[in-house]
């Protein structure tokens, strides 16, 4: 899949901010209304271990609040059934979907780490296109076929990576699409988190390489989801060691 970016290097930061802002509008609107925890949930969260990006997370059942996510998954099932991989490439029709299927097949013989890196590297080559330009609306969650036809924005990268790794046999329970607040750009953003071998890896269209979540300090998670359910995230409490140091000083 020969993705080429038409982004001018000198304008990269401006375009990133503009694109991230557009992405943020849609992501914030996904939930419709603010998500609040009742007192019992707050107490339960306090007792739980820190989650991704040092947050306190509370698991929720069902995916009813996320029709765009479930809609993308449903469309993907129908898309797969139509076997779009049989497309014949022409000058106007590049058949990236077929190339994606071939790439997945090529990665099947590789080890888990090579598969994860391969998927992240390939998808990050795609140009960033905001939903307003693509679909004429503020927010649209794409399937792989739609992504390869028109590209997409932050959550679209996360979705196609999620479904690529699912196709390679990694279970949904080990992955989450995570919506975060980017504290540097001051906008919402979406990444894919992968829980494997005791580590939390992050596949991010703004970061070239796959990195551990603990190495990223400018993301504050808002919510995360997979095929089984979703999680609410709140700012994590400080570690016991830091509390002890404070007590000693006082």
Secondary structure, DSSP 8 states (H G I E B T S, - for coil): --------GGGHHHHHHHHHHHHHHHHHHHTSS-----HHHHHHHHHS-B-GGGEEEEEEE--TT-HHHHHHHHHHHHHHHTTGGG----SS---HHHHHHHHHHHHTTS-HHHHHHHHHHHHTTS-B--HHHHHSSS-----HHHHHHH-B-HHHHHHHHHHHHHHTT--GGGEEEEEEEETTTTEEEEEEEEEETTEEEEE-TTSSS-EEGGG--SEEEEEEE-SSEEEEEEE----HHHHHHHHHH-
